[in-house]
Amino acid sequence: MSDTLFGRIIRREIPATIVYEDEDILAFKDIAPQAPVHVLFIPKHEAIPTLDDATPAQAGLLGRLMLAAAAYARSEGFAEDGYRVVMNCREHAGQTVFHVHLHLLAGAPLGHFGTP
Ligand code: AMP
């Protein structure tokens, strides 16, 4: 289990607003939302610091993070309007928590991105 902030959220050592959970995945609201909807999807049992550390054996788990985000978007009624998923990897992307996580952003038109 990862010894990061998100590991502590998984272990319920610090509070979070959990919006989805299954056997492998936990999803909770980002504490500093960058959009009206900002939810983080994380693996519960595998300590993967960054996307660059993931192995082919973890492809299914990473895919399930995406599908969990898509299912959440449908269940909350904003799938048709659209949304963005983002996974930051290391310093140049601004990654701050080294427990791999997928950001789901939605609820308003999102600005363009990718420029330094
Ligand atoms: P990243 O910058 O991609 O590593 O994303 C880490 C995210 O975790 C940021 O968007 C933070 O706002 C968020 N975050 C940090 N601490 C917490 C917390 N205690 N509960 C929920 N989200 C958090």
Residues whose N, C-alpha, C, O or C-beta is under 5 A from the ligand:
A	BS01	AMP	P15 A16 K29 D30 I31 A32 N88 G94 Q95 T96 V97
